[in-house]
Each structure stands twice: as C-alpha cells, then as structure tokens.
Amino acid sequence: MQKNMQIQVNGASQTLPENASLADLVALLELTGKRIAIEVNAEIVPRSQHSSTLLQADDQVEIVHAIGGG
C-alpha cells in the first residue's frame, strides 16, 4: 500500500505519494511545459533537476509563473 505525504505548495496543503519528485508535482498540477520557476525550502531548483529532486513531507514549495510582456 502506497503511503502519502503532505507538502505546502504556494501556502496550500497538497497530498502526494511518498517518494514523489518535483517533476511528479509539476505533472500533477498540469504545469508541464509551462514557463515556471520552483523553489523547495527557499532553494531554487533548476528545471534540469526536477526529475531527480525528491520531495519530503512538510517541504515548502513555491511555484511562480514567468509572464512576458512589453
């Protein structure tokens, strides 16, 4: 049986399976391919590390969308 964990995403509680990666969270939130920046516990995680960055219970994740304009 798979266990779940709670993390905070932009201040809101989110339930994920244990051993979920940052890429899993991005997919769950339907943000794959979007221009976003992500911090985990106040540390920016480069996009190239999203698949290898495993989330832990009680992690604080902040996701911001890049907005272009002129």
PADOLUM-775409 format. One record per residue: residue number from 1; chain; x, y, z of N, C-alpha, C in turn. Coordinates in steps of 0.1 Angstrom, whole numbers, always signed. Atoms other than C-alpha are relative to their C-alpha. Layout:
REM PADOLUM-775409
+-----+--------+-------+-------+-------+-------+-------+-------+-------+-------+-------+
| num | chaine |   npx |   npy |   npz |  capx |  capy |  capz |   cpx |   cpy |   cpz |
+-----+--------+-------+-------+-------+-------+-------+-------+-------+-------+-------+
| NUM |      A |     X |     Y |     Z |     X |     Y |     Z |     X |     Y |     Z |
...
+-----+--------+-------+-------+-------+-------+-------+-------+-------+-------+-------+
//
This chain:
REM PADOLUM-775409
+-----+--------+-------+-------+-------+-------+-------+-------+-------+-------+-------+
| num | chaine |   npx |   npy |   npz |  capx |  capy |  capz |   cpx |   cpy |   cpz |
+-----+--------+-------+-------+-------+-------+-------+-------+-------+-------+-------+
|   1 |      A |    +9 |   -12 |    +0 |    +0 |    +0 |    +0 |    +9 |   +12 |    +0 |
|   2 |      A |    -8 |   -12 |    +1 |   +14 |   +34 |   -10 |    -4 |   +10 |   +11 |
|   3 |      A |    +2 |   -10 |   -10 |   +18 |   +60 |   +17 |    +0 |   +14 |    -7 |
|   4 |      A |    +0 |   -14 |    +4 |   +11 |   +97 |   +12 |    +7 |    +9 |    +9 |
|   5 |      A |    -6 |   -10 |    -9 |   +27 |  +128 |   +25 |    -6 |   +13 |    -4 |
|   6 |      A |    +5 |   -13 |    +2 |   +17 |  +164 |   +29 |   +12 |   +10 |    -3 |
|   7 |      A |   -10 |   -11 |    +2 |   +37 |  +193 |   +15 |    -8 |   +13 |    -2 |
|   8 |      A |    +6 |   -13 |    +2 |   +29 |  +230 |   +11 |    +4 |    +5 |   -14 |
|   9 |      A |    -3 |    -6 |   +13 |   +26 |  +245 |   -24 |    -7 |   +13 |    -1 |
|  10 |      A |    +5 |   -14 |    +0 |   +23 |  +282 |   -25 |    -9 |    +3 |   +12 |
|  11 |      A |    +8 |    -2 |   -12 |    +9 |  +281 |   +10 |   -12 |    -9 |    +2 |
|  12 |      A |   +11 |    +9 |    -1 |   -17 |  +254 |    +4 |    +5 |   -14 |    +1 |
|  13 |      A |    -3 |   +14 |    -2 |   -16 |  +218 |   +16 |    -2 |    -8 |   -13 |
|  14 |      A |    +1 |    +9 |   +11 |   -10 |  +192 |   -11 |    +4 |   -14 |    +4 |
|  15 |      A |    -3 |   +14 |    -3 |   -11 |  +154 |    -8 |    +7 |    -6 |   -12 |
|  16 |      A |    -8 |    +7 |   +11 |   +15 |  +135 |   -28 |    +4 |   -14 |    +5 |
|  17 |      A |    -6 |   +12 |    -4 |   +27 |   +99 |   -28 |   +14 |    +2 |    +6 |
|  18 |      A |   -14 |    -1 |    -5 |   +59 |   +93 |    -8 |    +9 |    -3 |   -12 |
|  19 |      A |   -10 |    +1 |   +11 |   +90 |   +95 |   -30 |    -4 |    +7 |   -13 |
|  20 |      A |    +3 |    -8 |   +11 |   +73 |  +119 |   -54 |   +11 |   +10 |    -3 |
|  21 |      A |   -10 |   -10 |    +5 |   +96 |  +140 |   -75 |    -6 |   +14 |    -2 |
|  22 |      A |    +5 |   -13 |    +4 |   +93 |  +177 |   -83 |    -7 |    -1 |   -13 |
|  23 |      A |    +7 |    +2 |   +13 |   +85 |  +166 |  -119 |   -13 |    -6 |    +2 |
|  24 |      A |   +13 |    +6 |    -3 |   +57 |  +145 |  -105 |   -10 |   +11 |    +4 |
|  25 |      A |    +8 |   -11 |    -5 |   +43 |  +176 |   -87 |    -4 |    +9 |   -12 |
|  26 |      A |    +3 |    -9 |   +12 |   +46 |  +197 |  -119 |   -11 |    -7 |    -9 |
|  27 |      A |   +10 |    +7 |    +9 |   +27 |  +170 |  -139 |   -14 |    +0 |    +7 |
|  28 |      A |   +13 |    +0 |    -7 |    +0 |  +167 |  -112 |    -7 |   +13 |    +0 |
|  29 |      A |    +5 |   -14 |    +1 |    -5 |  +205 |  -113 |    -3 |    +4 |   -14 |
|  30 |      A |    +2 |    -3 |   +15 |    -7 |  +203 |  -151 |    +8 |   +13 |    -4 |
|  31 |      A |    -9 |   -11 |    +3 |   +23 |  +227 |  -154 |   +11 |    -4 |    -9 |
|  32 |      A |   -11 |    +5 |    +8 |   +45 |  +205 |  -176 |    +0 |    +9 |   -13 |
|  33 |      A |    -2 |    -8 |   +12 |   +60 |  +227 |  -204 |    -3 |   +15 |    +2 |
|  34 |      A |    +3 |   -15 |    -3 |   +49 |  +260 |  -187 |   +13 |    +6 |    +4 |
|  35 |      A |   -11 |    -8 |    -5 |   +74 |  +287 |  -180 |    -2 |    +3 |   +15 |
|  36 |      A |    +2 |    -1 |   -15 |   +77 |  +283 |  -142 |   +14 |    +0 |    +6 |
|  37 |      A |   -12 |    +1 |    -8 |  +104 |  +287 |  -116 |    -5 |    -6 |   +13 |
|  38 |      A |    +4 |    +7 |   -12 |  +103 |  +265 |   -85 |   +11 |    +1 |   +11 |
|  39 |      A |    -9 |    +1 |   -12 |  +118 |  +268 |   -50 |    -5 |   -11 |    +9 |
|  40 |      A |    +3 |   +10 |   -10 |  +119 |  +240 |   -25 |    +7 |    +4 |   +12 |
|  41 |      A |    -6 |    -4 |   -13 |  +125 |  +251 |   +11 |   +10 |   +12 |    -3 |
|  42 |      A |    -8 |   -12 |    +2 |  +138 |  +285 |    -2 |   +12 |    -2 |    -9 |
|  43 |      A |   -11 |    +2 |    +9 |  +162 |  +270 |   -27 |    -5 |    -3 |   -14 |
|  44 |      A |    +4 |    +1 |   +13 |  +157 |  +274 |   -64 |    +5 |   -13 |    -6 |
|  45 |      A |    -4 |   +13 |    +6 |  +157 |  +240 |   -82 |    -1 |    +2 |   -16 |
|  46 |      A |    +0 |    -1 |   +15 |  +168 |  +242 |  -119 |    -9 |   -11 |    -6 |
|  47 |      A |    +9 |    +9 |    +7 |  +144 |  +226 |  -144 |    +7 |   -14 |    -3 |
|  48 |      A |    -7 |   +12 |    +3 |  +171 |  +200 |  -152 |    +1 |    -9 |   +12 |
|  49 |      A |    -1 |    +8 |   -12 |  +169 |  +187 |  -116 |   -14 |    -4 |    +5 |
|  50 |      A |   +13 |    +3 |    -5 |  +131 |  +184 |  -113 |    -3 |   -15 |    +1 |
|  51 |      A |    +2 |   +14 |    -1 |  +131 |  +147 |  -121 |    +7 |    -7 |   +11 |
|  52 |      A |    -8 |    +6 |   -11 |  +158 |  +139 |   -96 |    -1 |    +6 |   +14 |
|  53 |      A |    +2 |    -6 |   -13 |  +146 |  +161 |   -68 |   -12 |    -6 |    +6 |
|  54 |      A |   +11 |    +7 |    -7 |  +125 |  +140 |   -44 |    -5 |    +9 |   +11 |
|  55 |      A |    +6 |    -8 |   -10 |  +101 |  +158 |   -22 |    -2 |    -8 |   +13 |
|  56 |      A |    +2 |    +6 |   -13 |   +98 |  +151 |   +15 |   -12 |    +6 |    +7 |
|  57 |      A |   +11 |    -5 |    -7 |   +69 |  +155 |   +39 |    +4 |   +14 |    +6 |
|  58 |      A |    -1 |   -13 |    -6 |   +64 |  +191 |   +51 |    +9 |   +10 |    -8 |
|  59 |      A |    -7 |   -10 |    +9 |   +85 |  +206 |   +22 |    -9 |   +12 |    -3 |
|  60 |      A |    +7 |   -13 |    +4 |   +76 |  +242 |   +13 |    +4 |    +2 |   -14 |
|  61 |      A |    -2 |    -2 |   +14 |   +73 |  +246 |   -24 |    -7 |   +12 |    -5 |
|  62 |      A |    +6 |   -12 |    +6 |   +68 |  +279 |   -42 |    +2 |    -1 |   -15 |
|  63 |      A |    +0 |    +1 |   +15 |   +59 |  +279 |   -79 |    -4 |   +14 |    -5 |
|  64 |      A |    +4 |   -12 |    +6 |   +59 |  +311 |   -99 |    +0 |    -1 |   -15 |
|  65 |      A |    +1 |    +0 |   +15 |   +49 |  +316 |  -135 |    +7 |   +12 |    -6 |
|  66 |      A |    -7 |   -11 |    +7 |   +71 |  +336 |  -158 |   -11 |    +6 |   -10 |
|  67 |      A |    +9 |    -8 |    +8 |   +50 |  +363 |  -175 |    +7 |    +9 |    -9 |
|  68 |      A |    -6 |    -9 |    +9 |   +62 |  +380 |  -206 |    -9 |   +12 |    -3 |
|  69 |      A |    +7 |   -12 |    +3 |   +52 |  +414 |  -217 |    +9 |   +11 |    -6 |
|  70 |      A |    -8 |   -11 |    +6 |   +63 |  +446 |  -232 |    -7 |   +13 |    +0 |
+-----+--------+-------+-------+-------+-------+-------+-------+-------+-------+-------+
//
